[in-house]
Amino acid sequence: MSRILILVFGGMVLLFAKQVGGYVEGRLFPVTRDTQLTRIEQSDPGWSMIWGHSVRQRQCSFVRLEWRIGTPSHYSVIDVVFLEGSKVRGDGIFEFGPWKLHASQDQIENRSFATVVHSCHPLWNTETHFFSGAPLAR
């Protein structure tokens, strides 16, 4: 009976670690940092194109970018279209764009935030804070 309890408890611990591990790892050991937008242009109605730069601190495989409008507790996920070609980025400063976001410049600068998800190892995906609304870097 005690072996069953140990297996059940161990399974629960592993499940919990898988659920929160990527969030915690991304806060303690972020893959990217210091993202700044350098240019925003109106595109099609309701869409904007963005360019910017960021710093990549670790080599991990890109999984997805989740861009949101609102607040961390109340938000809507918006569409992102990568108009630049696919690429593997090295460590250090990198430039990005154009990326097409389904949001206005005002929404991007004042009410948006983004999380980038990477695969750094087989245990879980790492979630790193990528951007919080801010005026353009000049």
Phi, psi and omega per residue, in radians:
M1 nan -0.681 -3.115
S2 -1.171 -0.547 3.093
R3 -1.137 -0.698 3.118
I4 -1.107 -0.768 3.119
L5 -1.087 -0.707 3.115
I6 -1.116 -0.759 3.113
L7 -1.117 -0.755 3.128
V8 -1.123 -0.825 -3.140
F9 -1.099 -0.761 3.108
G10 -1.067 -0.732 3.091
G11 -1.085 -0.705 3.119
M12 -1.139 -0.713 3.117
V13 -1.105 -0.778 3.122
L14 -1.112 -0.723 3.113
L15 -1.096 -0.763 3.106
F16 -1.090 -0.779 3.141
A17 -1.069 -0.703 3.138
K18 -1.144 -0.624 -3.114
Q19 -1.264 -0.692 -3.065
V20 -1.871 -0.205 -3.067
G21 -1.023 -0.772 -3.125
G22 -1.140 -0.642 3.109
Y23 -1.158 -0.855 -3.113
V24 -1.140 -0.786 -3.139
E25 -1.050 -0.719 -3.141
G26 -1.126 -0.509 3.091
R27 -1.375 -0.690 -3.103
L28 -1.435 -0.646 -3.088
F29 -2.328 1.244 -3.068
P30 -1.110 2.599 3.090
V31 -1.423 -0.652 3.110
T32 -2.218 2.847 3.085
R33 -2.747 2.913 3.000
D34 0.996 0.736 3.105
T35 -1.272 2.305 3.064
Q36 -2.344 2.423 3.022
L37 -1.523 2.375 -3.119
T38 -1.925 -0.283 -3.105
R39 -2.759 2.388 3.030
I40 -2.348 2.281 3.106
E41 -2.248 2.445 3.017
Q42 -1.100 2.379 3.116
S43 -1.997 -2.295 3.042
D44 -1.090 2.840 3.123
P45 -0.929 2.184 -3.142
G46 1.467 0.007 -3.122
W47 -2.113 2.614 3.045
S48 -2.298 2.667 3.034
M49 -1.902 2.416 -3.111
I50 -2.189 2.667 3.011
W51 -2.353 2.695 3.109
G52 -3.056 -2.910 3.077
H53 -2.518 2.787 -3.121
S54 -2.684 3.080 3.101
V55 -2.104 2.206 3.072
R56 -1.708 2.173 -3.060
Q57 -1.757 -0.406 -3.086
R58 -2.428 2.639 3.083
Q59 -1.539 1.862 3.078
C60 -2.425 2.724 -3.129
S61 -1.410 2.278 3.113
F62 -1.156 2.353 3.081
V63 -1.927 -0.959 3.141
R64 -2.915 2.866 3.049
L65 -2.082 2.231 3.138
E66 -1.967 1.865 -3.120
W67 -1.813 2.351 -3.049
R68 -2.299 2.641 3.021
I69 -1.956 2.324 3.118
G70 2.211 -2.468 3.113
T71 -2.131 2.859 3.136
P72 -1.010 -0.434 3.139
S73 -1.671 -0.257 -3.097
H74 -2.586 1.761 -3.010
Y75 -2.544 2.956 3.015
S76 -2.254 2.310 3.104
V77 -1.345 2.365 3.137
I78 -1.958 2.773 3.130
D79 -1.301 2.463 3.045
V80 -2.231 2.275 3.089
V81 -2.084 2.132 3.133
F82 -1.488 1.915 -3.119
L83 -1.557 -0.264 3.030
E84 -1.402 2.742 -3.132
G85 -1.176 2.844 3.065
S86 -1.134 2.507 -3.130
K87 -2.726 2.744 3.012
V88 -1.854 2.111 -3.073
R89 -1.664 2.518 3.060
G90 -1.546 3.131 3.072
D91 -1.209 2.723 3.093
G92 1.783 -2.937 -3.097
I93 -1.200 2.374 3.042
F94 -2.401 2.629 3.065
E95 -1.778 2.605 3.108
F96 -2.371 2.824 3.093
G97 2.000 2.807 0.078
P98 -1.395 2.441 2.960
W99 -2.027 2.417 -3.113
K100 -1.811 2.100 -3.120
L101 -1.979 2.444 3.109
H102 -1.465 1.249 -3.112
A103 -2.868 2.761 3.085
S104 -1.452 2.905 3.101
Q105 -1.046 -0.735 3.136
D106 -1.058 -0.773 3.121
Q107 -1.097 -0.745 -3.120
I108 -1.122 -0.817 -3.079
E109 -1.279 -0.546 -2.968
N110 -1.993 -0.344 -3.026
R111 -2.411 0.366 -3.099
S112 -2.079 2.763 3.025
F113 -2.665 2.747 -3.062
A114 -2.445 2.588 3.062
T115 -2.171 2.353 3.077
V116 -1.885 2.402 -3.097
V117 -1.962 2.262 3.133
H118 -2.223 2.740 2.994
S119 -1.834 1.885 -3.105
C120 -1.791 -0.330 -3.127
H121 -2.912 3.024 -3.037
P122 -1.376 -0.109 -3.040
L123 -1.296 -0.745 -3.121
W124 -2.885 2.933 3.025
N125 -1.507 2.447 -3.109
T126 -1.622 2.213 -3.131
E127 -1.825 2.032 -3.119
T128 -2.007 2.322 3.019
H129 -1.059 2.235 -3.076
F130 -1.906 -0.715 -3.053
F131 -2.729 2.474 2.923
S132 -2.208 2.390 -3.088
G133 -0.670 2.265 -3.141
A134 -2.795 2.600 3.070
P135 -1.036 2.818 3.137
L136 -1.025 2.502 3.023
A137 -1.294 2.298 -3.133
R138 -1.932 nan nan
